[in-house]
Amino acid sequence: MEFDQSSSDLKLTRQIDKKKGGSHQDAWRMWSLIIDQMIEKMNSDSDEYVKEQIDLLEHKKYVKDLRPPSVRGEINYQFKGGLWIFEGKKSSFKTIISKALEDDTVLFNSSDPLLKFIYHNKSIIFTANLFFESIVSRNPGSICSGIKNKYKDYIL
């Protein structure tokens, strides 16, 4: 994914020559590039964006070291974490998610891979929402404005 700020063009390219990892690996690789671009842009005024830079560096470390696709795979295919109802565990997915969504400090400071996964995904969703809102405000007659109006109850 490449975004040209001068023309406001967003270009998506999928590398089909890869033999393993597929689209999830491509998506996380592209996300890492976007993080790098955001950090580079913030370097223009480090004093103002110091907290955001630290947060992004922590997020990048998570993406690189903990590999979110492997956490997702553990949850979805290896049934780790006691999240599925058929596992018969006392903690439920709903309880864990509710706790996580109430307090970002719980998410950020947790050693639980699931809570870390939720925290970092919330960061991605927040960034995507800002990007979407920016497009809508600059192009009020665009398809994005129509999408925003149609799905206003679901968009943050």
GILIN-V612762 format. One record per pair of residues at least 24 apart in sequence whose C-alpha atoms are under 10 Angstrom apart, sorted by the first residue. I is the first residue (numbers start at 1). J is the second residue. Records with the same first field share a line. If there is no record, write none. Layout:
# GILIN-V612762
I=J  J
This chain:
# GILIN-V612762
1=26  27  29  30  31  33  34
2=30  33  34
3=34  37
8=135
21=69
24=68  69
25=67  68  69
27=69
28=63  64  67  68  69
29=63  64
31=60  63  124
32=59  60  61  63  64
33=60
35=59  60
36=60
55=123
56=120  123
58=108  120
59=116  119  120  121  123  124
60=120
62=116  117  120
63=117  120
66=113  116  117
67=117
68=113  114  116  117  118  120  121
69=117
71=113  114  116  117
72=113  114  117
74=113  114
75=113  114
80=114
81=112  113  114
83=114
125=156
126=156
129=155  156
130=156
